[in-house]
Amino acid sequence: MKTLWLEQPIRYEGTQLRAHWILQTTGLCGDAAVGFRGPCRIARAEIADLADLDGPGIAGDDMVHVIWESFAATDLLLAVHRQRLLAAQAAEVLASMAPTARIVRQGDDLFVGDGKLSISIATVTPVSSVIHFAVNATPGGAPVATATLAEIGVAPAAFGQALLARLQQEQGSIAEARAKVRAKGEWVS
C-alpha cells in the first residue's frame, strides 16, 4: 500500500470519493491512501451516508483529510471494517500526540467531550472500496458542536503524516500475517 501527504490544500466536496481519484490526482496506482488539509463542504447530492441526508449537513472550514482506496475487494462490509480500524488508529495516534486529551471513539467517529472531532464514510465503487476520514484542524464552519486538533495541541500536518504512516504499517503487517498462515488440514512434515 502506498501513502502520500499532499502539501497543497484541497477542498473536499465528496466528489473525491470515487474510483481512481488518487491515481488521477497523484499518479499513485493501486491500493493507496493520501492525506491533505483543506475545507470540507459536501453537497447533498454527494452525501454517501443515507442517515446524513436529512441532517444538518457535513462541513468544516479546516480539516485534515485521508482518502483511502483499495482494489482488493469491492466488499462494503470489508470497507466498513477498514473504516473502523482507521478510526481506531487515528484515536491511538492522537492519544500518543496529546496524551492528556480524552479522545473517545464511537464506531467510526471520534469525540473530545461533547465535540465531534471527525467525520468518516466508507463505500464501494465498481472496482474498489473507498474511505474518507477527516478531523477538524481548527474551529469553524461545522453545523454541529466540534472538537479540533488545535484545542488538543496537535499539529495538523504531523497528525496526518503520522496517521498515514500508521495505516501503511498496519496494512503491511496484515498482508504479511495473511501470507504466512498455512491452511488447516495442510500436511506438514
HUJORA-V71825 format. One record per pair of residues at least 24 apart in sequence whose C-alpha atoms are under 10 Angstrom apart, sorted by the first residue. I is the first residue (numbers start at 1). GAP is how many residues later the second one is. If there is no record, write none. Layout:
# HUJORA-V71825
I_GAP + I_GAP
This chain:
# HUJORA-V71825
1_27 + 1_28 + 1_29 + 1_30 + 1_31 + 1_32 + 1_67 + 1_68 + 1_69 + 1_166 + 1_167 + 1_168 + 1_169 + 1_170 + 1_171 + 1_174 + 2_26 + 2_27 + 2_28 + 2_29 + 2_30 + 2_31 + 2_32 + 2_66 + 2_162 + 2_163 + 2_165 + 2_166 + 2_169 + 2_170 + 3_25 + 3_28 + 3_29 + 3_30 + 3_31 + 3_32 + 3_63 + 3_64 + 3_65 + 3_158 + 3_161 + 3_162 + 3_164 + 3_165 + 4_24 + 4_28 + 4_29 + 4_30 + 4_31 + 4_32 + 4_62 + 4_156 + 4_157 + 4_160 + 4_161 + 5_28 + 5_29 + 5_30 + 5_31 + 5_32 + 5_60 + 5_61 + 5_152 + 5_153 + 5_155 + 5_156 + 5_157 + 5_159 + 5_160 + 6_28 + 6_29 + 6_30 + 6_31 + 6_151 + 6_154 + 6_155 + 7_28 + 7_29 + 7_30 + 7_150 + 8_28 + 8_29 + 8_30 + 9_26 + 9_27 + 9_28 + 9_29 + 9_30 + 9_53 + 9_54 + 9_55 + 10_25 + 10_26 + 10_27 + 10_28 + 10_29 + 10_30 + 10_53 + 10_54 + 10_55 + 11_25 + 11_26 + 11_27 + 11_28 + 11_29 + 11_30 + 11_31 + 11_50 + 11_51 + 11_52 + 11_54 + 12_24 + 12_25 + 12_26 + 12_27 + 12_28 + 12_29 + 12_30 + 12_47 + 12_48 + 12_51 + 12_52 + 12_53 + 12_120 + 12_122 + 13_26 + 13_27 + 13_28 + 13_29 + 13_30 + 13_33 + 13_34 + 13_45 + 13_46 + 14_26 + 14_27 + 14_28 + 14_29 + 14_30 + 14_31 + 14_32 + 14_33 + 14_34 + 14_44 + 14_107 + 14_118 + 15_27 + 15_28 + 15_30 + 15_31 + 15_32 + 16_30 + 16_51 + 16_114 + 16_116 + 17_29 + 17_30 + 17_31 + 17_50 + 17_51 + 17_52 + 17_104 + 17_105 + 17_106 + 17_107 + 17_108 + 17_112 + 17_113 + 17_114 + 17_115 + 18_49 + 18_51 + 18_105 + 18_106 + 18_107 + 18_108 + 18_109 + 18_110 + 18_111 + 18_112 + 18_113 + 19_50 + 19_51 + 19_52 + 19_105 + 19_106 + 19_107 + 19_108 + 19_109 + 19_110 + 19_111 + 20_49 + 20_50 + 20_51 + 20_105 + 20_107 + 20_108 + 20_110 + 21_46 + 21_47 + 21_48 + 21_109 + 22_45 + 22_46 + 22_47 + 23_46 + 29_40 + 30_39 + 30_40 + 30_41 + 30_42 + 30_98 + 31_37 + 31_38 + 31_39 + 31_40 + 31_41 + 31_97 + 31_98 + 31_99 + 32_35 + 32_36 + 32_37 + 32_38 + 32_39 + 32_98 + 32_132 + 32_135 + 32_136 + 33_33 + 33_34 + 33_35 + 33_36 + 33_37 + 33_97 + 33_98 + 33_99 + 33_131 + 33_132 + 33_134 + 33_135 + 34_31 + 34_32 + 34_33 + 34_34 + 34_35 + 34_98 + 34_126 + 34_127 + 34_130 + 35_29 + 35_30 + 35_31 + 35_32 + 35_33 + 35_97 + 35_98 + 35_99 + 35_122 + 35_124 + 35_125 + 35_126 + 35_128 + 35_129 + 36_27 + 36_28 + 36_29 + 36_30 + 36_31 + 36_98 + 36_120 + 36_121 + 36_124 + 36_125 + 37_25 + 37_26 + 37_27 + 37_28 + 37_29 + 37_97 + 37_98 + 37_99 + 37_100 + 37_119 + 37_120 + 37_123 + 38_24 + 38_25 + 38_26 + 38_27 + 38_96 + 38_98 + 38_99 + 39_24 + 39_25 + 39_26 + 39_97 + 39_98 + 39_101 + 39_102 + 40_24 + 40_25 + 40_94 + 40_96 + 40_101 + 40_102 + 41_100 + 41_101 + 47_74 + 48_73 + 48_74 + 48_75 + 49_71 + 49_72 + 49_73 + 49_74 + 55_88 + 56_86 + 56_87 + 56_88 + 57_85 + 57_86 + 57_87 + 58_61 + 58_83 + 58_84 + 58_85 + 58_86 + 59_60 + 59_77 + 59_81 + 59_82 + 59_83 + 59_84 + 59_85 + 60_59 + 60_74 + 60_75 + 60_76 + 60_77 + 60_78 + 60_79 + 60_80 + 60_81 + 60_82 + 60_83 + 60_84 + 60_86 + 61_75 + 61_76 + 61_77 + 61_78 + 61_79 + 61_80 + 61_81 + 62_72 + 62_73 + 62_74 + 62_75 + 62_76 + 62_77 + 62_78 + 62_79 + 62_80 + 62_86 + 62_94 + 63_54 + 63_55 + 63_56 + 63_70 + 63_71 + 63_72 + 63_73 + 63_74 + 63_75 + 63_76 + 63_77 + 63_85 + 63_86 + 63_93 + 64_54 + 64_69 + 64_70 + 64_71 + 64_72 + 64_73 + 64_74 + 64_85 + 64_92 + 64_93 + 64_95 + 64_96 + 64_97 + 65_53 + 65_54 + 65_55 + 65_67 + 65_68 + 65_69 + 65_70 + 65_71 + 65_72 + 65_91 + 65_95 + 66_54 + 66_65 + 66_66 + 66_67 + 66_68 + 66_69 + 66_94 + 66_95 + 66_97 + 66_98 + 67_53 + 67_54 + 67_55 + 67_63 + 67_64 + 67_65 + 67_66 + 67_67 + 67_97 + 68_54 + 68_61 + 68_62 + 68_63 + 68_64 + 68_65 + 68_96 + 68_99 + 69_53 + 69_54 + 69_55 + 69_56 + 69_58 + 69_59 + 69_60 + 69_61 + 69_62 + 69_63 + 70_54 + 70_57 + 70_58 + 70_59 + 70_60 + 70_61 + 71_53 + 71_54 + 71_55 + 71_56 + 71_57 + 71_58 + 71_59 + 72_55 + 72_56 + 72_57 + 73_51 + 73_52 + 73_53 + 73_54 + 73_55 + 73_56 + 74_49 + 74_50 + 74_51 + 74_52 + 74_53 + 74_54 + 74_55 + 74_56 + 75_48 + 75_49 + 75_50 + 75_51 + 75_52 + 75_53 + 75_54 + 76_46 + 76_47 + 76_48 + 76_49 + 76_52 + 76_53 + 76_54 + 77_45 + 77_46 + 77_47 + 77_52 + 78_44 + 78_45 + 78_46 + 78_51 + 79_42 + 79_43 + 79_44 + 79_45 + 79_49 + 79_50 + 79_51 + 79_52 + 80_27 + 80_28 + 80_41 + 80_42 + 80_43 + 80_44 + 80_49 + 80_50 + 80_51 + 81_27 + 81_41 + 82_26 + 82_40 + 82_47 + 82_48 + 82_49 + 82_89 + 83_24 + 83_25 + 83_26 + 83_37 + 83_38 + 83_39 + 83_40 + 83_47 + 83_48 + 83_49 + 83_50 + 84_24 + 84_25 + 84_36 + 84_37 + 84_38 + 85_82 + 85_85 + 86_34 + 86_45 + 86_46 + 86_47 + 86_77 + 86_78 + 86_80 + 86_81 + 86_84 + 87_31 + 87_32 + 87_33 + 87_46 + 87_47 + 87_76 + 89_73 + 89_74 + 89_75 + 89_77 + 89_78 + 89_81 + 90_28 + 90_43 + 90_44 + 90_45 + 90_69 + 90_70 + 90_72 + 90_73 + 90_74 + 90_76 + 90_77 + 91_72 + 92_71 + 92_74 + 93_66 + 93_67 + 93_69 + 93_70 + 93_73 + 94_55 + 94_58 + 94_59 + 94_60 + 94_65 + 94_68 + 94_69 + 95_57 + 97_55 + 97_56 + 97_57 + 97_58 + 97_61 + 97_62 + 97_65 + 98_51 + 98_54 + 98_55 + 98_56 + 99_53 + 100_52 + 100_53 + 101_50 + 101_51 + 101_52 + 102_50 + 103_44 + 103_49 + 108_25 + 109_24 + 109_25 + 109_26 + 110_24 + 110_25 + 110_37 + 111_24 + 111_35 + 111_36 + 111_37 + 112_34 + 112_35 + 112_36 + 112_37 + 112_39 + 112_40 + 113_33 + 113_34 + 114_31 + 114_32 + 114_33 + 115_29 + 115_30 + 115_31 + 115_32 + 115_33 + 116_26 + 116_28 + 116_29 + 116_30 + 116_31 + 116_32 + 117_28 + 117_29 + 117_30 + 117_31 + 117_32 + 118_28 + 118_29 + 118_30 + 134_26 + 135_24 + 135_25
